[in-house]
Amino acid sequence: MQSVPVVDLKKSKNPAKELVDAFHTIGFAYVEGHGVDLKLQERLEKVAFQFFHKPLSEKLKFDMKSSGRAWRGFSASCPRPSRPC
């Protein structure tokens, strides 16, 4: 198994290339040097946790199909194709 690539936005000479390479090879990356306040990161984690523990009917109110050209929002996935989402 490969390790998760770390991209430091403050130190990297070409962070965009490093991120693209990471996403193409591993699928994700750990980003450092972004300047996002730790309290804001913790709040985001808490809100995301709360959102993803809501019933599907609540999450579907934010369905990506309703977002227009922005293509933002929730998209349900079905881990078991035999069982509808």
HUMOHU-V648795 format. One record per residue. RES is the residue in one small letter. PHI is phi in degrees with one decimal (* if undefined). PSI is psi in degrees with one decimal (999 if undefined). Layout:
RES;PHI;PSI / RES;PHI;PSI
This chain:
m;*;137.9 / q;-83.3;154.7 / s;-81.4;160.4 / v;-73.0;125.8 / p;-66.0;140.3 / v;-109.2;123.3 / v;-115.0;117.3 / d;-98.9;109.9 / l;-65.1;-24.1 / k;-82.5;-30.5 / k;-101.9;-23.5 / s;-71.9;140.4 / k;-80.1;-25.9 / n;-145.4;72.4 / p;-63.0;-32.7 / a;-62.1;-44.7 / k;-64.6;-42.4 / e;-61.6;-40.7 / l;-67.3;-44.9 / v;-60.4;-45.9 / d;-59.0;-43.5 / a;-63.9;-43.8 / f;-67.6;-32.3 / h;-77.1;-30.6 / t;-95.4;-45.0 / i;-104.3;-37.8 / g;108.9;-13.5 / f;-161.7;172.4 / a;-149.7;160.8 / y;-100.0;124.8 / v;-107.5;126.2 / e;-116.5;166.7 / g;68.8;25.8 / h;-87.8;-18.7 / g;80.7;6.6 / v;-78.2;126.0 / d;-57.2;138.4 / l;-59.0;-39.5 / k;-63.2;-37.8 / l;-67.5;-39.5 / q;-61.2;-44.3 / e;-64.6;-39.1 / r;-64.5;-42.7 / l;-60.7;-44.1 / e;-59.4;-43.8 / k;-64.5;-46.4 / v;-66.3;-40.5 / a;-62.7;-43.4 / f;-58.9;-46.3 / q;-62.3;-43.5 / f;-62.4;-48.8 / f;-73.9;-7.7 / h;-98.7;4.5 / k;-78.6;160.3 / p;-62.9;152.9 / l;-55.9;-39.2 / s;-59.3;-35.2 / e;-71.5;-43.5 / k;-65.9;-33.6 / l;-69.0;-11.6 / k;-65.2;-17.7 / f;-112.8;28.4 / d;-57.1;138.5 / m;-61.1;-29.2 / k;-62.4;-22.5 / s;-94.1;1.3 / s;-89.9;-2.5 / g;70.0;-144.7 / r;-70.4;-19.4 / a;-66.9;-28.9 / w;51.4;50.3 / r;-117.2;152.2 / g;132.1;-163.9 / f;-93.4;143.9 / s;-136.2;119.5 / a;-75.7;141.9 / s;-119.8;151.3 / c;-112.7;104.8 / p;-65.6;-24.6 / r;-120.4;102.2 / p;-56.3;-25.4 / s;-73.8;-15.6 / r;-113.6;120.6 / p;-64.0;149.2 / c;-72.8;999
